[in-house]
Amino acid sequence: MRKFSPLVLLLLILILVLGITSSIAVANQEEIKIFLDGAQLSFDVNPVVENETVMIPLRSTLESLGAEVSWDQENKSVIATLGSTSFRITVHQKIAYKNGRPIILETAPHIVKDRILVPINFIGEALEVTVEWDAKNKTVYIKSQKEDLPTVGSYENLKAILEKIKDSPVTIYGGLTREEAAATAAGNRDGVGYSTTNIQVEGVDEADIAKTDGKYIYAVGYHRVVIVRAYPAEEMEVVTTLRFEEGFSPQELYVDEKYLVVIGSSGYDAPVYIQGPVRPEIYPPPYRLKTTVKAIIYDISDKENIKKLREIELEGNYISSRKVGSALYLVVNKGIHYYIMDQIEQEKEKATPSYRDTARGDNFTQIDYSEIRYFPDCPSPNYLIIAGLNLDRPGEKAHISTYLGAGENIYASQENLYVALTQYKSGEVKPPKEKYAAIAPDEANTVIYKFALNQGKVTYQGKGEVPGTVLNQFSMDEHQGYFRVATTRGHIWRNDEHASKNNIYILDQNLNVVGKLDDIAPGEKIYSVRFMGDRAYMVTFKKVDPFFVIDLKDPKTPKILGALKIPGYSDYLHPYDENHVIGFGKDTIEITPKDRQGNNLESMAFYQGMKVAIFDVSDVQHPVEMFKEVIGDRGTDSEILRNHKALLFDKDKNLLAFPVTVMEIKDKTSKETTGIPAYGQFSFQGAYVYRVDLIKGFTLKGRITHLSEENYLKAGDRWYESSKNIERILYIGDTLYTLSRSMVKAHQLDTLREIKSISIL
């Protein structure tokens, strides 16, 4: 290694410093301008060009893009977060990190006048924005927004777009088949703990039929919402009943400290005017039902003097909604009556959906064709409408986004909304091998649309696609900038190359697939999925229940860590803690039935009673079923198997409760001659309340019912919908509340002794 004298070394350092200073000075002779989405940014330290690399101030640029920025003095690093993305950049180092992954920089960041300058390629790659350098005009252009979708534009364009897809297997026509459509032309308050709705994502609330704020219970009834002063339980009473105009049916609600939001559906008779000579005195104009989704927002600061603040009403059918802080988002489908468009005179003017927002007026506004966008490669004869509004700004009009498309399932994080839609591609007829031609089944893919959420505003971000279909919202998840989705493709009844297979796909922020794990459990289909951090838990089923533990730590190479095969299946998986999962489903037995001649048929699995189990995944390669509880016999059912909001779980209180309808076989010794298990007879409807822990598992504390002895005496072998069926269980402090459509009961949480019951009919 060559050595330099101290004098020579000092001269070299001076030359290097003077060279850098000269470079900066030359660059600053002509000011470098930076534009973000068309608006010029200003800095207290000017951007510079160093060795043909544009260097711009880091903090000011990040904050202009909406990032939160902090300074790590010890390590000389900037730490920033934007939505689900986090990154770190260190002075004098050419490697930065985004969500833990390295980004190589053209030039190392350095400090000028207490400001860190970074190369523009870091801004582009770290924040996934478009950065362009116009060297001639010394200007940087940063575009943070995605390219917009094309607009429909006109009625003629709408018909032309629909004509291309009229034979698409997607069959969303406002609830009508093609033939029917054609025929129509003819928390915590004051230190008292209380339960909240069982939601999927922390910080993203989901609407439900009953909620509490720690003192009051808000419950949806028949065409009304009842507000009950529930705490203390001894003084429980109905304080307000909200009744609605005829035609509006409330479905679910949101509650926070300031607002009550009631979401429901309405119906209007809309006259249909057929083209051609019609004598109205003989043939009066037919009517078509116009359905809408309505959200009514109330100020509930005074529970006995509740004030209606505003209404938002969207034409179409309700898919779902989410609430993030004070921002409310509604997702709606509106079918297009494609096959009668030409026969109805006013269809040209009213082929687009309408909405009503009392922040701008009481009348419905028809959405203009210029405001409707479409997905060029995947349109369907349907409108997808997403409405966003900020509850803290009742005078600000709602943000309405309308797309020619549709949605089936949604997933929402605090930053993004994902809408999933099944898209079918018709199978092809294969050349016959023998006597009959083999016909491939329709292939189903899941199309995923991504929208950014920002204080009630919705912005389209992009589209992705994966093979197969999703089961429900729990088949989707967002984690550290990646979107994960589980699908089933193929058919469970086939035993060839088109047999069912299950998969997990991992997509980046642009919804490009970066990792996948496919062909899991061939011949079976997904019954439940739960994503938890760097893991996923998947249950598939046909005859036995494989419970899979899947590693997602490396998004590019997901892998199965372990699997457990047991009788039964889980329809819903709920986290107990980091290493334990609770499964809710059905117990099963595998039987080989016989035909009338006594010959054996193919073995089949028959479901039995409801099964609740705790899975221990501490040893990921060898998961075990620690505890299980089976309730009733064949026919036993619970809403929790279809709706996670029916669950009440509190780990700190060792509390687990859910509604269940129990069917029991009275004579266990009798056997069906076919060998097929018999259905039980109705024996109970109400809440099962358990103490749950990892020492004893499930300990039944008791059962609560709203049915009277007379109801049980009158019941036959089956029990159906009743206003006395318990639907939700809540707690406030040390009191447990059970709710049906007709009453609320309060019980002591430890002993389940009844304190009081009131009617809410």
Secondary structure by P-SEA (a helix, b strand, c coil): cccccaaaaaaaaaaaaaaaaaaaaaaacbbbbbbcccbbbbbcbbbbbcccccccccaaaaaaabbbbbbcccccbbbbbcccccccccccccbbbcccbbbbbcbbbbbcccbbbbcaaaaaaaccbbbbbccccbbbbbbcccccccccccaaaaaaaaaacccccccccccccaaaaaaacccccccbbbbccccccccbbbbccccccccbbbbbcccbbbbbcccccccccccbbbbbccccccccccccccbbbbbbbbbbbbbbbbccccccccccbbbbbbbbbbbbbbbcccccccccccccccccccccccccccbbbbbbbbbbcccccccccccccccbbbbbbccccccccccccccccccccccccbbbbbbbbbccccccccccccccccccbbbbcccbbbbbbbbbbbbbbccccccbbbbbcbbbbbbbbbbbbcccbbbbcccccccbbbcccccccccccbbbbbbccccccccccccbbbbbbbbcccccccccccccccccccccccccccbbbbbbbccbbbbbbbbcccccbbbbcccccccccccbbbbccccbbbbbbbbbbbbbccccccccccbbbbbccbbbbcccccccccccccbbbbccccccccccccccccbbbbccccbbbbbbbbbbbcccccccccccbbbbccccbbbbbbbcccccccccccccccccaaaaaaccccccccccccccccccccbbbbbcccccccccccccccccccccc
